[in-house]
Amino acid sequence: MSPPWLEIHRGDAPLVISFPHTGTDLPAELEDRFVSPWLARKDADWWIDRLYDFAADLGATTVRTAVSRSVIDVNRDPSGASLYPGQATTELCPTTTFNGEPLYRAGHEPDQAEIDRRRQTWFAPYHQALDGELARLRAIHGRLVLYEAHSIRSTIPRLFEGELPQFNLGTNSGAGCDLALTREVEAACDATGWSRATNGRFKGGWTTRRCGRPAEGVHAIQMELACRGYIDEPREAPTAETWPTPYRADRAAPMRAALTEVLKACLAFAES
């Protein structure tokens, strides 16, 4: 039985969607160590699980952690090695926000023993669940698509220059999936007329890099959406009063339609 923070919806289609960053839960024993609950939730992939809630109707399996990425980021290398050497990023157990603001009160940052505890408590079970669902579906289908669903604010100067493209595909520089899948997803994105980059600033996180094994029939691709495509973004630096903005079904509808085509492209590839 899964722990309450680990949410799994099982489908039978050859598509698994991972939601590693939509969680906002802060364990009671840790909450007071953060500078503020808002900062500890600020960099969540806001509303992404809601944006994709149509995926169950397509037969997709979804795996989601309800725990905030500020507690532990299940899409980082568990060894602590940077996925983007030489570029600003956040750690396995982040100590700053994307903007560089300290997450913890002085003297309350996690030490190695605490990082190890969090890795065993939340990181390992998430990846065990993901591996279990991939194995279950791999026994049914000749090949699968693992789709990593993410979002990020459009402008974060510490992480990237200028405004991020609307769609940001990451395939571990081509190693995570067959080129045909990349091309089909690109085509679905480009049909919208919105901007798109492939293996640009975001090449795929730990899950894409670990699980993408095309030779074994598992094709992994990450989608990093700029938030402006489905919610309003504040023009100035976000504050507790201005971020996150509410999810509105009418505002998100065009993006949901686009993502429906993206996931259908993933299924068509897997089933071809």
Helices and strands as residue ranges (DSSP letters): E 6-9, E 15-19, H 28-31, H 37-41, H 48-51, G 53-58, E 61-65, H 112-118, I 119-123, H 124-138, E 144-152, E 167-170, H 179-190, E 196-198, H 206-211, G 214-216, E 218-226, G 227-229, H 249-271
